[in-house]
């Protein structure tokens, strides 16, 4: 993947990914270890996420309903990618 002039970070934590997606970052899931039995899913996040990650760890208010909905979407992405990797 070529990203000209764009920061790309790799995150494994689905909670942080859900928060970043809520903040408008583009997250692309991938299998970290290829076709292995216990492979892990990670996400490439485009953009400078440093401020958003710092906010994630601060005591800020977020809409719980929106966060849980986004987390469910992220976990569904993860599950579907793992299922596709099995075949």
N, CA, C and O atoms as CSV, one atom per row, in Angstrom:
chain,resi,resn,atom,element,x,y,z
A,1,UNK,N,N,0.854,-1.174,0.000
A,1,UNK,CA,C,0.000,0.000,0.000
A,1,UNK,C,C,0.896,1.232,0.000
A,1,UNK,O,O,1.780,1.362,0.847
A,2,UNK,N,N,0.671,2.121,-0.935
A,2,UNK,CA,C,1.428,3.357,-1.006
A,2,UNK,C,C,0.576,4.501,-0.498
A,2,UNK,O,O,-0.537,4.718,-0.977
A,3,UNK,N,N,1.092,5.224,0.460
A,3,UNK,CA,C,0.412,6.395,1.003
A,3,UNK,C,C,1.374,7.564,0.891
A,3,UNK,O,O,2.275,7.708,1.717
A,4,UNK,N,N,1.196,8.383,-0.102
A,4,UNK,CA,C,2.094,9.505,-0.324
A,4,UNK,C,C,1.825,10.609,0.684
A,4,UNK,O,O,0.763,11.231,0.671
A,5,UNK,N,N,2.794,10.847,1.558
A,5,UNK,CA,C,2.691,11.932,2.513
A,5,UNK,C,C,1.661,11.714,3.610
A,5,UNK,O,O,1.249,12.676,4.257
A,6,UNK,N,N,1.233,10.473,3.839
A,6,UNK,CA,C,0.210,10.215,4.842
A,6,UNK,C,C,0.767,9.285,5.914
A,6,UNK,O,O,1.429,8.295,5.603
A,7,UNK,N,N,0.496,9.608,7.180
A,7,UNK,CA,C,0.895,8.739,8.276
A,7,UNK,C,C,-0.020,7.527,8.310
A,7,UNK,O,O,-1.227,7.647,8.099
A,8,UNK,N,N,0.555,6.360,8.575
A,8,UNK,CA,C,-0.219,5.139,8.753
A,8,UNK,C,C,0.271,4.479,10.029
A,8,UNK,O,O,1.467,4.244,10.203
A,9,UNK,N,N,-0.676,4.182,10.925
A,9,UNK,CA,C,-0.351,3.514,12.187
A,9,UNK,C,C,-1.056,2.173,12.218
A,9,UNK,O,O,-2.144,2.025,11.662
A,10,UNK,N,N,-0.440,1.197,12.867
A,10,UNK,CA,C,-1.042,-0.123,13.019
A,10,UNK,C,C,-1.500,-0.289,14.458
A,10,UNK,O,O,-0.726,-0.099,15.396
A,11,UNK,N,N,-2.772,-0.648,14.619
A,11,UNK,CA,C,-3.381,-0.815,15.944
A,11,UNK,C,C,-4.016,-2.204,16.015
A,11,UNK,O,O,-4.644,-2.648,15.054
A,12,UNK,N,N,-3.853,-2.891,17.153
A,12,UNK,CA,C,-4.475,-4.195,17.359
A,12,UNK,C,C,-5.681,-4.134,18.285
A,12,UNK,O,O,-6.482,-5.069,18.299
A,13,UNK,N,N,-5.835,-3.081,19.045
A,13,UNK,CA,C,-6.899,-2.969,20.040
A,13,UNK,C,C,-8.202,-2.497,19.382
A,13,UNK,O,O,-8.284,-1.374,18.883
A,14,UNK,N,N,-9.214,-3.366,19.387
A,14,UNK,CA,C,-10.498,-3.051,18.743
A,14,UNK,C,C,-11.176,-1.842,19.392
A,14,UNK,O,O,-11.885,-1.099,18.714
A,15,UNK,N,N,-10.970,-1.637,20.688
A,15,UNK,CA,C,-11.586,-0.495,21.372
A,15,UNK,C,C,-11.028,0.827,20.851
A,15,UNK,O,O,-11.778,1.770,20.594
A,16,UNK,N,N,-9.708,0.887,20.698
A,16,UNK,CA,C,-9.091,2.104,20.184
A,16,UNK,C,C,-9.489,2.324,18.732
A,16,UNK,O,O,-9.744,3.456,18.320
A,17,UNK,N,N,-9.543,1.246,17.957
A,17,UNK,CA,C,-9.947,1.355,16.554
A,17,UNK,C,C,-11.365,1.907,16.451
A,17,UNK,O,O,-11.635,2.772,15.618
A,18,UNK,N,N,-12.268,1.415,17.290
A,18,UNK,CA,C,-13.650,1.904,17.277
A,18,UNK,C,C,-13.687,3.399,17.595
A,18,UNK,O,O,-14.410,4.154,16.946
A,19,UNK,N,N,-12.914,3.823,18.585
A,19,UNK,CA,C,-12.867,5.240,18.950
A,19,UNK,C,C,-12.325,6.076,17.783
A,19,UNK,O,O,-12.880,7.127,17.462
A,20,UNK,N,N,-11.253,5.613,17.157
A,20,UNK,CA,C,-10.654,6.353,16.052
A,20,UNK,C,C,-11.619,6.440,14.861
A,20,UNK,O,O,-11.696,7.469,14.190
A,21,UNK,N,N,-12.344,5.363,14.613
A,21,UNK,CA,C,-13.330,5.405,13.527
A,21,UNK,C,C,-14.446,6.395,13.844
A,21,UNK,O,O,-14.964,7.065,12.950
A,22,UNK,N,N,-14.812,6.483,15.120
A,22,UNK,CA,C,-15.812,7.478,15.524
A,22,UNK,C,C,-15.305,8.891,15.254
A,22,UNK,O,O,-16.083,9.791,14.938
A,23,UNK,N,N,-13.996,9.074,15.382
A,23,UNK,CA,C,-13.385,10.383,15.164
A,23,UNK,C,C,-13.133,10.668,13.684
A,23,UNK,O,O,-12.627,11.735,13.337
A,24,UNK,N,N,-13.484,9.718,12.809
A,24,UNK,CA,C,-13.385,9.954,11.372
A,24,UNK,C,C,-12.165,9.395,10.674
A,24,UNK,O,O,-11.958,9.660,9.490
A,25,UNK,N,N,-11.352,8.626,11.380
A,25,UNK,CA,C,-10.174,8.038,10.753
A,25,UNK,C,C,-10.575,6.817,9.932
A,25,UNK,O,O,-11.524,6.112,10.274
A,26,UNK,N,N,-9.845,6.576,8.850
A,26,UNK,CA,C,-10.072,5.406,8.015
A,26,UNK,C,C,-9.246,4.253,8.571
A,26,UNK,O,O,-8.036,4.378,8.760
A,27,UNK,N,N,-9.914,3.123,8.833
A,27,UNK,CA,C,-9.251,1.944,9.386
A,27,UNK,C,C,-9.421,0.774,8.419
A,27,UNK,O,O,-10.537,0.446,8.018
A,28,UNK,N,N,-8.311,0.155,8.054
A,28,UNK,CA,C,-8.329,-0.975,7.133
A,28,UNK,C,C,-7.830,-2.215,7.871
A,28,UNK,O,O,-6.670,-2.257,8.282
A,29,UNK,N,N,-8.689,-3.232,8.046
A,29,UNK,CA,C,-8.267,-4.437,8.772
A,29,UNK,C,C,-7.407,-5.350,7.902
A,29,UNK,O,O,-7.536,-5.380,6.678
A,30,UNK,N,N,-6.523,-6.095,8.572
A,30,UNK,CA,C,-5.718,-7.103,7.875
A,30,UNK,C,C,-5.307,-8.177,8.872
A,30,UNK,O,O,-5.316,-7.950,10.082
A,31,UNK,N,N,-4.949,-9.344,8.357
A,31,UNK,CA,C,-4.461,-10.449,9.186
A,31,UNK,C,C,-2.958,-10.265,9.355
A,31,UNK,O,O,-2.228,-10.160,8.370
A,32,UNK,N,N,-2.496,-10.224,10.602
A,32,UNK,CA,C,-1.080,-9.949,10.871
A,32,UNK,C,C,-0.159,-11.089,10.473
A,32,UNK,O,O,0.917,-10.841,9.928
A,33,UNK,N,N,-0.548,-12.320,10.726
A,33,UNK,CA,C,0.378,-13.435,10.549
A,33,UNK,C,C,-0.005,-14.361,9.399
A,33,UNK,O,O,0.375,-15.532,9.394
A,34,UNK,N,N,-0.734,-13.859,8.449
A,34,UNK,CA,C,-1.120,-14.701,7.312
A,34,UNK,C,C,-2.059,-15.816,7.721
A,34,UNK,O,O,-2.871,-15.639,8.629
A,35,UNK,N,N,-1.961,-16.955,7.071
A,35,UNK,CA,C,-2.887,-18.065,7.322
A,35,UNK,C,C,-2.342,-18.985,8.409
A,35,UNK,O,O,-1.888,-20.094,8.126
A,36,UNK,N,N,-2.389,-18.524,9.633
A,36,UNK,CA,C,-2.013,-19.346,10.772
A,36,UNK,C,C,-3.257,-19.598,11.608
A,36,UNK,O,O,-4.236,-18.858,11.522
A,37,UNK,N,N,-3.210,-20.645,12.412
A,37,UNK,CA,C,-4.378,-21.030,13.204
A,37,UNK,C,C,-4.822,-19.909,14.145
A,37,UNK,O,O,-6.014,-19.610,14.214
A,38,UNK,N,N,-3.911,-19.296,14.854
A,38,UNK,CA,C,-4.259,-18.244,15.821
A,38,UNK,C,C,-3.824,-16.871,15.319
A,38,UNK,O,O,-3.185,-16.109,16.045
A,39,UNK,N,N,-4.171,-16.568,14.089
A,39,UNK,CA,C,-3.763,-15.287,13.519
A,39,UNK,C,C,-4.503,-14.144,14.207
A,39,UNK,O,O,-5.610,-14.324,14.715
A,40,UNK,N,N,-3.883,-12.975,14.217
A,40,UNK,CA,C,-4.447,-11.797,14.856
A,40,UNK,C,C,-4.836,-10.781,13.792
A,40,UNK,O,O,-4.196,-10.671,12.746
A,41,UNK,N,N,-5.894,-10.047,14.083
A,41,UNK,CA,C,-6.332,-8.982,13.193
A,41,UNK,C,C,-5.790,-7.667,13.739
A,41,UNK,O,O,-5.810,-7.422,14.945
A,42,UNK,N,N,-5.310,-6.834,12.834
A,42,UNK,CA,C,-4.858,-5.485,13.176
A,42,UNK,C,C,-5.463,-4.543,12.143
A,42,UNK,O,O,-6.003,-4.982,11.128
A,43,UNK,N,N,-5.368,-3.263,12.408
A,43,UNK,CA,C,-5.918,-2.257,11.499
A,43,UNK,C,C,-4.839,-1.245,11.175
A,43,UNK,O,O,-4.094,-0.816,12.056
A,44,UNK,N,N,-4.758,-0.864,9.902
A,44,UNK,CA,C,-3.948,0.273,9.500
A,44,UNK,C,C,-4.843,1.503,9.580
A,44,UNK,O,O,-5.904,1.551,8.958
A,45,UNK,N,N,-4.413,2.487,10.343
A,45,UNK,CA,C,-5.176,3.717,10.528
A,45,UNK,C,C,-4.450,4.830,9.773
A,45,UNK,O,O,-3.260,5.058,9.987
A,46,UNK,N,N,-5.166,5.514,8.900
A,46,UNK,CA,C,-4.567,6.582,8.108
A,46,UNK,C,C,-4.704,7.915,8.825
A,46,UNK,O,O,-5.765,8.247,9.354
A,47,UNK,N,N,-3.615,8.674,8.832
A,47,UNK,CA,C,-3.619,10.007,9.431
A,47,UNK,C,C,-2.829,10.050,10.721
A,47,UNK,O,O,-2.374,9.023,11.225
A,48,UNK,N,N,-2.675,11.250,11.246
A,48,UNK,CA,C,-1.960,11.464,12.502
A,48,UNK,C,C,-2.932,11.227,13.657
A,48,UNK,O,O,-3.813,12.046,13.917
A,49,UNK,N,N,-2.762,10.103,14.342
A,49,UNK,CA,C,-3.710,9.705,15.390
A,49,UNK,C,C,-3.252,10.098,16.789
A,49,UNK,O,O,-3.947,9.797,17.759
A,50,UNK,N,N,-2.115,10.755,16.923
A,50,UNK,CA,C,-1.525,11.009,18.241
A,50,UNK,C,C,-2.473,11.762,19.180
A,50,UNK,O,O,-2.619,11.378,20.340
A,51,UNK,N,N,-3.114,12.824,18.696
A,51,UNK,CA,C,-4.032,13.591,19.552
A,51,UNK,C,C,-5.259,12.771,19.922
A,51,UNK,O,O,-5.713,12.806,21.066
A,52,UNK,N,N,-5.794,12.032,18.954
A,52,UNK,CA,C,-6.993,11.233,19.208
A,52,UNK,C,C,-6.715,10.111,20.211
A,52,UNK,O,O,-7.551,9.825,21.068
A,53,UNK,N,N,-5.549,9.479,20.108
A,53,UNK,CA,C,-5.202,8.414,21.057
A,53,UNK,C,C,-5.008,8.997,22.449
A,53,UNK,O,O,-5.414,8.386,23.438
A,54,UNK,N,N,-4.396,10.165,22.537
A,54,UNK,CA,C,-4.238,10.827,23.837
A,54,UNK,C,C,-5.603,11.138,24.442
A,54,UNK,O,O,-5.801,10.964,25.645
A,55,UNK,N,N,-6.545,11.595,23.621
A,55,UNK,CA,C,-7.910,11.864,24.103
A,55,UNK,C,C,-8.600,10.589,24.569
A,55,UNK,O,O,-9.366,10.612,25.532
A,56,UNK,N,N,-8.329,9.472,23.885
A,56,UNK,CA,C,-8.932,8.186,24.256
A,56,UNK,C,C,-8.586,7.831,25.707
A,56,UNK,O,O,-9.422,7.305,26.441
A,57,UNK,N,N,-7.351,8.125,26.105
A,57,UNK,CA,C,-6.906,7.789,27.456
A,57,UNK,C,C,-7.242,8.852,28.494
A,57,UNK,O,O,-7.054,8.628,29.690
A,58,UNK,N,N,-7.734,9.999,28.057
A,58,UNK,CA,C,-8.177,11.026,28.995
A,58,UNK,C,C,-9.616,10.732,29.418
A,58,UNK,O,O,-10.267,9.843,28.869
A,59,UNK,N,N,-10.091,11.474,30.380
A,59,UNK,CA,C,-11.453,11.284,30.876
A,59,UNK,C,C,-12.403,12.195,30.086
A,59,UNK,O,O,-12.901,13.194,30.606
A,60,UNK,N,N,-12.643,11.830,28.827
A,60,UNK,CA,C,-13.528,12.633,27.989
A,60,UNK,C,C,-14.858,11.908,27.808
A,60,UNK,O,O,-14.935,10.686,27.930
A,61,UNK,N,N,-15.877,12.663,27.521
A,61,UNK,CA,C,-17.195,12.074,27.320
A,61,UNK,C,C,-17.378,11.686,25.868
A,61,UNK,O,O,-17.013,12.429,24.957
A,62,UNK,N,N,-17.953,10.505,25.666
A,62,UNK,CA,C,-18.328,10.059,24.329
A,62,UNK,C,C,-19.758,9.529,24.404
A,62,UNK,O,O,-20.236,9.140,25.470
A,63,UNK,N,N,-20.417,9.522,23.275
A,63,UNK,CA,C,-21.755,8.956,23.196
A,63,UNK,C,C,-21.620,7.430,23.289
A,63,UNK,O,O,-21.109,6.792,22.369
A,64,UNK,N,N,-22.070,6.862,24.384
A,64,UNK,CA,C,-21.891,5.438,24.642
A,64,UNK,C,C,-22.572,4.598,23.564
A,64,UNK,O,O,-22.010,3.603,23.108
A,65,UNK,N,N,-23.766,4.988,23.158
A,65,UNK,CA,C,-24.488,4.237,22.135
A,65,UNK,C,C,-23.679,4.188,20.837
A,65,UNK,O,O,-23.548,3.125,20.230
A,66,UNK,N,N,-23.136,5.330,20.410
A,66,UNK,CA,C,-22.349,5.378,19.177
A,66,UNK,C,C,-21.067,4.557,19.297
A,66,UNK,O,O,-20.671,3.874,18.352
A,67,UNK,N,N,-20.417,4.626,20.471
A,67,UNK,CA,C,-19.193,3.867,20.672
A,67,UNK,C,C,-19.459,2.370,20.628
A,67,UNK,O,O,-18.723,1.630,19.976
A,68,UNK,N,N,-20.498,1.918,21.311
A,68,UNK,CA,C,-20.817,0.481,21.339
A,68,UNK,C,C,-21.199,-0.004,19.942
A,68,UNK,O,O,-20.809,-1.097,19.532
A,69,UNK,N,N,-21.953,0.802,19.220
A,69,UNK,CA,C,-22.329,0.439,17.847
A,69,UNK,C,C,-21.083,0.309,16.973
A,69,UNK,O,O,-20.960,-0.649,16.210
A,70,UNK,N,N,-20.168,1.258,17.079
A,70,UNK,CA,C,-18.938,1.211,16.289
A,70,UNK,C,C,-18.075,0.028,16.705
A,70,UNK,O,O,-17.469,-0.625,15.854
A,71,UNK,N,N,-18.013,-0.256,18.004
A,71,UNK,CA,C,-17.240,-1.394,18.489
A,71,UNK,C,C,-17.806,-2.700,17.941
A,71,UNK,O,O,-17.049,-3.596,17.569
A,72,UNK,N,N,-19.122,-2.812,17.891
A,72,UNK,CA,C,-19.746,-4.006,17.316
A,72,UNK,C,C,-19.389,-4.141,15.840
A,72,UNK,O,O,-19.136,-5.247,15.361
A,73,UNK,N,N,-19.366,-3.027,15.119
A,73,UNK,CA,C,-18.987,-3.052,13.706
A,73,UNK,C,C,-17.533,-3.490,13.527
A,73,UNK,O,O,-17.224,-4.287,12.641
A,74,UNK,N,N,-16.646,-2.967,14.367
A,74,UNK,CA,C,-15.226,-3.319,14.291
A,74,UNK,C,C,-15.030,-4.798,14.608
A,74,UNK,O,O,-14.268,-5.485,13.927
A,75,UNK,N,N,-15.707,-5.282,15.629
A,75,UNK,CA,C,-15.583,-6.705,15.983
A,75,UNK,C,C,-16.165,-7.606,14.898
A,75,UNK,O,O,-15.647,-8.697,14.658
A,76,UNK,N,N,-17.233,-7.163,14.240
A,76,UNK,CA,C,-17.802,-7.932,13.126
A,76,UNK,C,C,-16.803,-7.988,11.968
A,76,UNK,O,O,-16.643,-9.035,11.341
A,77,UNK,N,N,-16.129,-6.864,11.681
A,77,UNK,CA,C,-15.073,-6.851,10.662
A,77,UNK,C,C,-14.001,-7.871,11.000
A,77,UNK,O,O,-13.553,-8.634,10.144
A,78,UNK,N,N,-13.596,-7.870,12.265
A,78,UNK,CA,C,-12.554,-8.768,12.724
A,78,UNK,C,C,-12.990,-10.224,12.551
A,78,UNK,O,O,-12.229,-11.037,12.029
A,79,UNK,N,N,-14.195,-10.555,12.981
A,79,UNK,CA,C,-14.708,-11.916,12.890
A,79,UNK,C,C,-14.801,-12.346,11.425
A,79,UNK,O,O,-14.374,-13.446,11.072
A,80,UNK,N,N,-15.357,-11.483,10.574
A,80,UNK,CA,C,-15.516,-11.836,9.158
A,80,UNK,C,C,-14.169,-12.049,8.473
A,80,UNK,O,O,-14.024,-12.951,7.648
A,81,UNK,N,N,-13.188,-11.222,8.815
A,81,UNK,CA,C,-11.860,-11.384,8.227
A,81,UNK,C,C,-11.226,-12.690,8.686
A,81,UNK,O,O,-10.585,-13.374,7.889
A,82,UNK,N,N,-11.389,-13.040,9.929
A,82,UNK,CA,C,-10.843,-14.303,10.427
A,82,UNK,C,C,-11.523,-15.500,9.767
A,82,UNK,O,O,-10.867,-16.488,9.440
A,83,UNK,N,N,-12.842,-15.409,9.573
A,83,UNK,CA,C,-13.554,-16.495,8.908
A,83,UNK,C,C,-13.103,-16.647,7.465
A,83,UNK,O,O,-12.939,-17.771,6.989
A,84,UNK,N,N,-12.901,-15.553,6.768
A,84,UNK,CA,C,-12.433,-15.598,5.390
A,84,UNK,C,C,-11.007,-16.142,5.321
A,84,UNK,O,O,-10.639,-16.783,4.336
A,85,UNK,N,N,-10.205,-15.895,6.348
A,85,UNK,CA,C,-8.827,-16.357,6.387
A,85,UNK,C,C,-8.746,-17.876,6.580
A,85,UNK,O,O,-7.760,-18.498,6.184
A,86,UNK,N,N,-9.770,-18.468,7.181
A,86,UNK,CA,C,-9.772,-19.920,7.424
A,86,UNK,C,C,-9.891,-20.701,6.122
A,86,UNK,O,O,-9.373,-21.812,6.003
A,87,UNK,N,N,-10.577,-20.112,5.149
A,87,UNK,CA,C,-10.832,-20.843,3.888
A,87,UNK,C,C,-9.714,-20.728,2.910
A,87,UNK,O,O,-9.791,-21.287,1.816
